[in-house]
Amino acid sequence: MSQPVEVPGPHGVVNVIDVSGRFVVVAIDYAESRIYVLEGSPRPERVVPSDPRGYHRHLHSKAGTLSGFYDPDDVEVWRSLAEQLKGADAILVLGHGSGKANASHQFITYVEKHVRDVARAILGDVRVDVDDLTDAQVLRLGQQFFDMAPPRS
């Protein structure tokens, strides 16, 4: 289920998932973030940027913005994602890119400054090709990182 960033309600999110006391993997890019609870459903919860004017739909440039670059001052998506991750015991962040194109780095920078309890739970930040990973591959990466992988038969 996708969750818009700008919606009515407390903290700008709806249907906050329960990550309390759990190990979580979050795959981040500028189009969306997928949250996987390792002890839960194999299907991710999706947090997507709100696009009320339809800008992202019509762009063919980097980062889905009019200028072609991510606007680091537009933190609504990071605020929403951080709200979803509050209470997690441990978080593995998967991202790709470098510099201004690195959405996961932008998110980590945001939480280190504004949501320190989420920042403390981030135990790893790994560069992978987020767009090409299946849900099963993301879960497996999380299980390996947290040493929760089931034994091979």
GIBEL-V127529 format. One record per backbone hydrogen bond with DSSP energy under -0.5 kcal/mol. NH is the residue of the N-H (numbers start at 1). CO is the residue of the C=O. E is the energy in kcal/mol with one decimal. If there is no record, write none. Layout:
# GIBEL-V127529
nh->(NH,NH)
co->(CO,CO)
e->(E,E)
This chain:
# GIBEL-V127529
nh->(3,5,7,12,13,19,21,22,24,25,26,27,28,28,29,33,34,35,35,36,36,38,38,40,45,46,47,48,48,49,54,58,58,59,59,64,65,68,72,74,75,79,80,81,82,83,84,85,86,86,88,89,90,91,92,93,93,94,94,95,101,102,103,103,106,107,108,109,110,111,112,113,114,115,118,119,120,121,122,122,123,123,124,126,128,128,130,132,133,133,138,139,140,141,142,143,144,145,146,147,148,149)
co->(46,48,5,9,10,17,87,19,90,36,92,34,26,94,32,47,27,33,45,25,34,23,36,37,35,1,33,3,46,31,51,54,55,55,56,61,62,65,70,71,73,75,76,77,78,79,80,81,82,83,85,22,22,121,24,91,124,26,92,126,98,99,96,101,102,103,104,105,106,107,108,109,110,111,115,115,116,117,118,119,91,121,91,93,95,126,128,129,129,130,134,135,136,137,138,139,140,141,142,144,143,143)
e->(-1.1,-0.5,-1.0,-1.5,-1.4,-0.9,-2.6,-2.2,-2.7,-2.6,-2.7,-2.5,-0.6,-3.0,-1.9,-2.2,-2.5,-0.5,-3.2,-3.4,-0.5,-2.5,-0.7,-1.9,-2.4,-1.7,-2.8,-2.1,-0.5,-0.6,-1.5,-0.8,-0.9,-0.7,-0.6,-1.1,-1.1,-0.7,-0.9,-2.1,-1.3,-2.7,-2.4,-2.2,-2.7,-2.0,-1.7,-1.4,-0.8,-0.6,-1.8,-1.7,-1.5,-2.9,-2.6,-0.5,-2.8,-3.0,-0.5,-2.5,-1.8,-1.6,-0.5,-1.1,-1.8,-2.3,-2.5,-2.4,-2.0,-2.6,-2.4,-1.2,-2.7,-1.4,-0.8,-2.0,-2.5,-0.9,-0.8,-0.9,-2.5,-0.7,-1.2,-2.9,-2.4,-0.6,-1.6,-1.3,-0.6,-1.0,-2.2,-2.5,-2.3,-2.3,-2.2,-2.6,-2.6,-2.6,-2.5,-1.1,-3.9,-1.0)
